[in-house]
Every structure is written in structure tokens, then in C-alpha cells.
Amino acid sequence: MYYGYIIEESLINKKVLNKFKILKLILTSEWHLYKFELNKEDIYALSENINNATKWYCHFWNDNKDLIVVFKDKVFETTLDDLEEQEKIKQYGINLGIPKSQMNFLID
């Protein structure tokens, strides 16, 4: 099982959130941030629902320290321990126009 965060406003169809077990909702002045639980197959399906009009990504992890980072047109798989690969993924996001300050892979 994987855990992840996704910003509701990043989705084309927000109803897709109903398919997953929501663990937490964080409201900010800008976003609705959901933490939820899903399987690996659902992660890939979710990538098709990320809005490409603005630049977004989401990330997922599991207890085995696997990390999956999802952009609209690309999915990266690495581990939480592979900091070099994470830097490459962050650079990919920055090149898409995502602010560097938002390219972090928080887990809890």
C-alpha cells in the first residue's frame, strides 16, 4: 500500500478522490491537500487526471521506502534513500515551471 499527498486543485476531475481512502485533509488559503492511501496501479491511473494547464505533481511512498513521483506525462520510481535520483526528479519539475520551493517529497 502507498501513501501520498495530492492537491485537489491539481486534478481535472476531483471526483477521482472518492476512489481512495482519505487519511487527512489540510486546508490552506490556496489549496485542499489530501493525504490518502492507494495501491500502485491507482497511482498510474491517477497520473492521467493531473491538470496540465498548470504545473503540478504528486508523490507517493510506502513502508519499503519506495517513492513514486507523478507528473502529468511522466512517472518516476525511486527510493527515499536515493537522494541523487530525487534531485534529478526535482530538476525535472523545476524545468516544467514548478517553483523549487514546492519540489519536495514530504512523508509522514
N, C-alpha and C positions, 0 to 999 in steps of 0.2 A: 504494500500500500504506500502511496505517496501523499505528501502534504504539500500545499502550496498556497501562495497568495495571488489574487488577481483583483485588478481594479475593475469594478463594474462598468465604468465609463469606457473601458478599452474594448468592450465587446460589441459586435454587430447586433447579436440577438441576446439580450440579457436573460431571457428565459432559460438559456442553457445552464445557468447556475442551479436551477431546480433539479438537475440530474445528479448533483453531488451532495455529499454530506457536509454542510457548512458547520465549521467549528467555532468561528468567531467573526464578528463584523466590527470593523473600525471605521468610524465616520470622521472625516476631516472636513475642512472648509471647502475642499475641492473634490474629494473622491469618496467612494464607498469601497473600502478594502475588505475583501473576504478572505479568510483562511478556510481551506476546505481539504477534504480527503478524497482521493480518487485513485484509480488504477492506471497503469502505464498506457493502455490503449486509449483511455479517455483523454489523456494528455495530448496525444497526437490529434485526436478529433477536435479538441478544443482549439488547437492552433488555427484551424480553418475559420474560426469565429472571431479572431482578433481583428480589430478595425485597422485597416491600413491607411486610412485617411490621415490619422495622426500616428505618431511613432510610439508603439507600446511593446512590452514584453512581459512575460510572466515566468516564474521559476518554481520548480518542484524538487523535493528531496525525500529520501526515505531513511529508515534506520540503518541501512547498509552504507550510508554516506554517498549514495548516488545522487547526482544533481542533473536535472534536465532544465534547460533554458529554452523557452519557446518565443520566437518572433513570428510574425505573420507568414513569412516564406521560408523560414529555416528553423530547425530544431538542433540544439547541441546537447550531447550527452557527455558528461564527465563525472568527476567525483568532487566531493567537498574538500578533499586533500590536495587536489591538483590546481594549485594557485596559478601556475603558468597558463594552463588552459583557460582558467577563469578570466585572466587578463585579456586573452585573445577574444573571448566572448564579449567582454565589456567593450573592447575596442570596436568590435562589430556593431554593437548597439550605438556607440558614440558616432560611428560613421553613418548610421541611419538618421542621426539627429537627436537621439535621446541624450539629455543632459548627463554629463559624467556623474553628477551628484545623485542621480537616480539609478545609476547602474550598479546596484549592489544586490547581493543574494542573501538577504536576511533569512535566517531559520530560527525556529524556536520549538 
